Amino acid sequence: MDKKTAEKLYDTCYMQVYSYVMTLAKDQHTAAEITQETFFKAMTTSRSFRGESECYSWLCAIAKNLFVDEKRRSSKYTDEPEESLADSGTDLEQSITDSETSFRIHMLLHSMEDPYKEVFELRVFGELSFAQIGAIFRKTESWARVTYHRARLKLKERMDNNEVRL
């Protein structure tokens, strides 16, 4: 891949790929690292892109594989994830309530089966269109819409059963 093409690809897709990785990693530093690795790999192994899909879908596939590899590597070294600290400027009680509710919702999302979990996260946290989500899974836009709708219903049902209130 020549330098001009690489720069154009980077400028065009960086934020979208970063947003996608952020939905997976939920950590800015990790997302930035994996996104950079994704573009490096794409630019050094451009022969593997066959043009059967959009560049964005291809980059997301690379990013997902790199994320899975990173999770495997890090799981060998750590048993528990790091706890994030709340901002000291916010009301403590409200912070605890929001934190607990958010944690419960993420726990419910984590227990949700694929592809529902990933489609929901890509749509809500990654802010991707249904067409983009369909392209990532190599399915149609309609498939992405239906899967997202079903994921929302499953999450709402689980929230009601677990009495999680927003």
N, C-alpha and C positions, 0 to 999 in steps of 0.2 A: 504494500500500500504506500503510495507516495505521500509526502509530507502535507501537501495541500488537501488531499482527500481525508487524511487522518485528522487534520485540524478542523475541517468542515464537519466530520462525523462527531468529533468531540464537542464542538460548539453547539451542534444541533441536538445531541442526545444526552449530554452530561446530566442535566437536571432531572430528566425523566428516569434515567438509569439510577441515579442517586436516590430518587424518591422510591423507586422499586426496592432497592437494597435496604433503604431505611425501614420499609415495612417488614422486611425479613429480620434485620439485625436489631432494630429499635435502639440503636446507639449511633450517634453522629460520627464518632471517631472510626468505628468499625465500618460503617456505611461508606465513609470517605475513602478508607483504605481499600475496600473491596471494589468500589467504583473505579479507583485509579488502576487497580490490578486488572479490572475488566477491560479498560481501554488499552492498557499495555498489551494484554494478551491478544486482543482483537487486532491491534496494529502489527504485532509481530507474527501472527498466524493467520493472516488474511486469506490464505489459500483455502482455509476450511469453510469460508463463507461461500455457499453455492448459489446465493441469490434466490432461493426458494421461498424466503420470507423477507419481511422488512428488516432493515438493519437494527431497528430498536428491539425486535423480538429476538434476534440473534444475540445482541448484547445482553439482554435480560437472561437468556439461557446461560451465557457464559458467567454472568454475575451470580446466578442461582447456584451453579456448580461450584464456583469459588466460595460462596457462602457456606455451602454444605461441607466443603473441605475444611474451611476455617472452624466450623462448629465441631467437626470430628477432632481436629488438632487441639482445640481448646478444651474439649471435654476430657481429654487425657490428663490435663493439668489442674483443672478446677472441678470441684464437686458442686459448689453452689454459686449462683450468680451474685455479683456485687449489688448491694443495696444502694439506691440513690437517695440522697438527702434532700429534704424539702427546703424551699427558699425560706430564709429566716424572716423575710419581709411580709409573708402572708400570715393570716390568722391561723394559729395552730389547730384549733378545733376544725375549722373548715378544711384545712389542708389534710388532716387525718381522715375526715369523712370522704373527701374527694379521692384521696389516695386509696382508701379501703374499697370504695365503689369501683374505682378504676382497676384495682387489683382483681376484684371479683369478676369484672367483665373480661379482663384479659385471661383469667383462669378459665372462664367458660369458653372463650375463643380458643384457647390452647387445647382444650379437650375436644373441640369440634373436629370432625374428620375432614380430610382433604377430599375434594378440592374446595369444599365450602369455606373452610378457614382461610385459605390463601386468596380465593376470589374476594371474600369480604374484606380482608386486609388490604388488598391491592386497590379496591374501589374506595374504601373509607380513608385509610391512612396514606396510601400511595396516590390517591386522587387520579387514578387512571380511567380512561374511557372504557366502555364495554368492548369496543373494537380492539383496543390495545390488550385488554385482558384476554379476549378470545385469541388474539395472535400469539400471546405468550404460551397458551395452552394448545395452540394449533387447532382451535375450534372456532365456531362461528360467534358472531356478536350476540346472536339470540341465545346461544348456549350460555354465554357469560351473564346475560341478563337473568335468565331463569335460575342459574346457579346462585347468583347473588341474592335473588328474591328468596330462594329456599334457605340460604344461609341466614338471612335476616329473620325469617320465620323461626328457624331452629334456635337462634340466639335469643329471640324474644321469649320463646317457650321456656328455654332454660333459665332465663332471667326471672320469669314469673314463678317457675318452680323453686328457684333458690331465693326468691324474695329480694332480688337486687333491684333497687329503685334508683332512677336517675334524677 
